[in-house]
């Protein structure tokens, strides 16, 4: 285990202790939980409403015609690279450049 030392405002510490105390969390447990959730989900466990996030949602909507849900701007699914890959896949499907196979057919192919 590693010990982490942080400096925060006294009033914030008191309010945070009161808030997390409702669930029998002390501050070290609250910080540990926050860090674990961030690492596990690979995204912030909260939504920061910023002008940059709104601008990004607008860009994706304008370029790709989809709506990015507020707070999901960091989701890799909504990345420009993924949106371009999806567009290419849809274009190929529209052009008939795909093969349709049932699961049974795929399993049979696997055994060949």
Secondary structure, 3 states (H helix, E strand, C coil): CCCCCCCCCHHHHHHHHHHHHCCCCCHHHHHHHHHHHHHHHCCCCCCCCCHHHHHHHHHHHHHHCCCCCCCCCCCHHHCHHHHHHHHHHHHHHHCCCCCCCCHHHHHHHHHC
